[in-house]
Amino acid sequence: MALGISCAGTGLDEAIDLLEPMIKDPTDFVRQGALISLSMIMIQQNEAMNPKVSTIRKTLQKAISDRHEDAMTKFGSAASLGIIDAGGRNCTISLQTQTGNLNMSGVVGMAVFTQYWYWFPLTHFLSLSFTPTAIIGVDQDLEVPSFKFHSATRPSLFDYPPEQETKIEDAPEKVKTAVLSTTAQAKRRAQKKERQQRHESMDIDQSPTTPRTNNIGDKMEVDESAIKPDEGKDEKADGEKEGEEAKETQPQSEGLKKRMEKEKVGYDLENMSRVLPAQRKFVSFPDGRYEPVKKPSGGVIMLIDKTPSEPKALMELKAKKNVRAAAAPQSLQDRVNNALGQRDDPTPPSGAAEAAGVLTAVDEDSSGDGDGDAELPGPFDYLSDGEGDEGREGGE
């Protein structure tokens, strides 16, 4: 787990070589930790950056679909598939901010995530360490202008990994009817009778000059020869399937290299596009109007508009909403006045208004002449328990 956290998002071959043997470890929680660590290392990696990513993805999916796999390993595989495709493959794990400072919320989230063995819902704390990988340029009015920047790399080098295709399961086949042993015996008897009848008819038709041959033996040999090629074909088909699966698991690096060689180096990206941390050093801003205030480090970047007098084109934000201004805080006197106004209002107030009126209402029983003290009660006699007993004895 420490190896996965320290090498998250790097695709380091040395770390992968250390973790791959642990996938086949006999202990279930070792396999679980190895799968989660591999997904952290392979986050946002494609075949051009690391050819082993396709093999690891197939290993994760195979562990989930395997019925004989342990529950802990299946949980690790499910979590790993979520980590390797975090944020729609637009996020990476980073314990530092874009400027290189310590990301305390990410550190705390990662520390709590490592305690998932104690309580499974703690895995959600890993989202605190996810950082979006994009360049979002805003101008002095905090608006998102529409412009392009240049990446001096091939498009397939930092492209999205291919989506996994889900296989559509065929309709279930009809269950074969069960054949009883008595039925099978009756069929064997009938076949034996047919063979005997066929043998007798062939003996009658056979000429005396022709030597007599054992037809049953010849037929049995023909049947065996017909069965053996079928068995050989089945074994050959199984071997071909295994060979095809082995070929699919191997990375197709040669075809990928040829395709990358044909691609043109350098392409333009729109504002608010996905830019990986390893891609930032290849990014430049050839646009003559917008220029970043400082060297782009990812995330939100302030831009300088060199021609502010010209009209600017803004990007359409679908998630933009009208934010209402916060209401000014009211004083206690304002609340009292509102309650009195609602009391004088002939329209019946709502339940919430009635509750507010009860809480803030003025005491109507107080007189307006002045705040006078209440009258003291008159004198009265009080006899204790002992004095009452003595008075009773004297009376007697």
N, C-alpha and C positions, 0 to 999 in steps of 0.2 A: 504493500500500500504506500509506503514511503517513497518507493521508486516511482510509482505512478504519479504521486503528487509533485515530486521534484521535477519530473520530466514531462509534465502535462502539456499536450499540444505540440511537442517537439518532433515526434516520430523518430526518436533516437533508436538506431539499430542495435546498439549495445544493450540498452534496457529491454528491448523486445526479445533479444536472444536469451536474456536471463529469465524472462517471465514465461516464455513459450513452453519450456519443460514442465513448469508448475501446473499447466492446464491438465496434464495427465497424471497428476499426483493422486495417490489413493485416498487422501484426506479431503473431505468435501469442502471445508472452509478454506483450505489452501487453494483449491480450484476457484472458489468464489472470489477470493482476493486477487488472484492472478487475472481473472477475466475483467474485474473492475479496473485494475491498474492498466491493463492493456487498452481498455476503452479510453482512459484518461490520456494516455500517450498518443493514441490514434485519433483524437478529436480533431476534426477539420482537416484530415489527411486524405488525399486521393491517391490513385495509383501512380500518377506522375511523381509525386513527392515521396511515396513509399509503396513499393509494389506489394507488400505483405498485407495491406489493408483489406483487400478482397478476401484473402484467406481467413483473416481474423473475423470478419463479418460472418462468413459462412460457419465458422466454429461457434460463434455466439448463437446463431439461429439453430444450429444442430443441437446444441445443449438444451435449448428450450423445448424443441419438438421431441426429444428423446424421452420415451416413457420410463426408461430404467434409470434416468439420471436422478440424483438426490435433489431434495427440495431446496437446500441451501445453494447448490450450484445453479439451479434454475432461477432462483431469485437474483443471484449475481449476474446471470446472463441477461435477464430482463432489465436490471439496472444499467448494465453495460450498454445495451442497445439504446437506452434513453440518453446516456451520457455522450456516446459517440455521435449522436444526432441532436445534440442539445440546441434549443432555440432555432429549429429548422436549419441546422448546420451553419448558423450565423453567430454562434457564441463559442467562446473558449474559456478554459479555466485559467484564471489569473489571480494571484494573491498580491498584485501590485496595481496601482493606478496607471493611467496612460502616461503620466509624467514620471513614473518610477518610484513613487512613494508607496508606503505600506497600506494596503487595502484591509483595514481592520475588520470590516464586516465580512469580507471574503475569508480571512483567516479564521474568524470565529465560526463561520458556516462550515468550513472544511474540518475544523476540529470537532464540531458536533456531529458531522456526518460520519466520522470514523467510529462513532459509538453506535452505529446502526445495529450491531449485533445484540445490543442491549434492548433496543426498542426500534422496530422497523420504520415507524414514521419519522425517525430522525434523518432518514435519507433525504428528505425534502430540504434540509438545511444546505445541501450542496448547491442549490440555486443561488445562494448568496455569493458564491465565488465565480459565477458565470459572468463574463464580460462580453458585451456585443462587439463584434469586429466589423466596424464600418467607419467611413469618413462622412461626417455630416457638417457641411459648411453653412454658416449663418453670417449675415451681414450685420451692420451696426444697428439695424432695427430689429434684430433677432428674427428675421425672416429667412426662409430657405430659398435662395435663388437657384435658378436652373442654369447649370454650367457643366462643363466636362473637364476632367483631369486625365492625365496620361499615365499609363503603366508600361514600363519598358521591359515587359516579359511576354512570353507566349500565352495565349488565352487558356490553354489546357493545363498549364503548370499550377495555377491557383484556382482552377475551376471547381464547381461543386462536385462532390462524389456522386456517382450514378445512383439513382433510386433503386431500391430492392424491389424486384418484381414478385408479386404474390401469386403463387400457383393456384389456379382454380381447380378445386377437387371435382372429379367426375362423379356422376350419379352412382350410388351403390349398386353393385351387381345383384342379380337375383340369387337367392340362396339355393344351392342344389338340393334336390330331394334326396333324402336318406334312402339307401338301399339296404334292405335287410339281408342277413346271412342266408336265410332260407331261399330268398329270391335269387341270390347269386349262385347257390347250389343248383337250383332248378335250371338256371341258364347254362351252367357248366354241363349238366346232364344232357340238355337238349343239344348243345354243341358237340358233345361226344357222340351222340346218336347220329347227328348229321355227318360227322367225319366217318363213322363206320359205314353208313349207307353209301357215302361217296366212294369209299374204298372198295366196297363190294361191287358197285356199278363199274368202277374202273377195272376191276379184275375180270368182269364178264366181257367188256369191250376189248380187252387187251388180246392181241393175236398170240397163238402158241409159240410162234418163232421168236417173238420179242422177249428178251429176258425180263423177268419180273423184278420190279423195283419197289422200294419201300417209300410209298408216297407220303406216309405220315412223317417220316424223318425228314424228307425233303421240304415238306411244308413247314415243319418246325424250324428248320434252318433258315428258311426265307423269312419267317416271322422275327427271329432273333436278329437277322441282318437288317431288317427294317427298323427294329427298335434301337439298335446301337447307334446308327447315324443320328437319330433324334437326340439321344442322350449327349452325343458329341456336340451337336449343335447347341443344346442348352448350355453345356459347359463353356462352349466358345462364346455364346452370347453373354453369359455372366462375366467372363473375362474381359470382353469388350466393354461392358458397362463399367467395370471397375477401372479400366484404362481411361475411359472417357471422363469419369469422375476425377481421376488423378490429373488428367490434362486440364480440367476446368479449375481445379484448385491451384494449379501452377500459375504464377503471374504472367500475363501476356506482355512482357516488357518489350519484345522485339516489334510487335505491331504498334505499340504505343510510341516507341522511339521514332519509327518511321512517320507516324502521323504528326508528331511534334516537329520533326524536321521540315515538313511541308508547310507548317504554320508560319505566318509572318510575325516577326518580333515587334511587339508594341501594339497597344490598342487603347482606345478611349473608354472611360467609365463615366457614368452620370453621377451627379451629386447624390449622396445617401446610398452609395453602393458598398458592397461587401469587399473589404480589404483585409487580408490576413496580416498578422504581425510580421511575418517574414517578407511580405510584399511591400511594406511601407517604404523601404529604402529604394524601391524602384519607381515610386510615385513622384510625379512632377506636375506643375500647374502652368502649362503653356498659354492658358487663356489670358488675353491681354487686359481683361477687365478686373477679374477677381484674383487676389493673391493672399495666401495665408499670412497672418500676423507673425507666426513663428513656424519652425519646422514642424510639419504634420506628424503627430504622434498617435493618431487614431481618435475616434470618438468625435465630439463636437469641436469644430475649429472655427475661430473667428476669422473672417475675411475682410480685406480692405477693398473697397469699391473705388477703382481709379477714375471712373467716369460716373459720379453720382447724379449728374444732371440728366443723363439719358434714362429712358424708361427701362425698367428691369422686368424680366420674366421670372415669376415665382413658381415653385413646384406645388402641385395640388396635393394637399394633405387630406386624405380621406377620413382620418380619425380626428380632425380638428372640430372642436365643439365650442360653443359660446359660453364663456365662463362668466357667471354673474358676480358683480362686485359684492364684497362682504358688507353686511349691514353694520352701521355704526353702533357701538355699545350704548345702551340706554342707562340713565341714572335711576336711582330708586324713586325720585320724585316723578320722573316720566312714567314709570310703571304704575305708580299710584294714580296719576292723572288718567292714564289709559283705562285703568280699572273703574274709576269713577265715571268716565265717559261711556263705557260699556254698560254700566249700571243704569245710567239715564237713558240709554238707547232703548226705544220701545221694541226693537226686534229681539227675539229670543237669542241669546248667545249660544255658542256651541259648548260642548263638554269641556274642551281645553280652556276656553275663555272663562267658563264658570269656575274652574279650578284655580285659574290665575286670579280671578276676582276674590275668591275666598282667601287666598294667601296674602293678597296685597290690600284687602279692604280695610277701611278705617273704622274703628269702633264707633257705632252709631249711638250707643248708650251714653257716651260721655256728654255732659252738659256743656253749653257754651259760656255759662256765667263765670267759670273759673275752676281751676283744679283744687277743690276743697277736700279736706280729709273726712272720712266717714265718722259718724258719731260713735262715741264710746258706749259700750253696754252699761246698764245700770248695776248697782251693787247687788250682790246675791250671796247667800250663805252656802257654805260648803262644809260638810261634816265628814271627817275621816271615818275609817272603819272602827277605830277604837272609841272615838267619841260617841258614835251612834250606839255602841253596846252599853256604855255607861249610862246614857240617857234612858235606855230601855230598862235597865235594872232599877234606876231610881223611881221610875213610874210604877214599876211593879211593887 
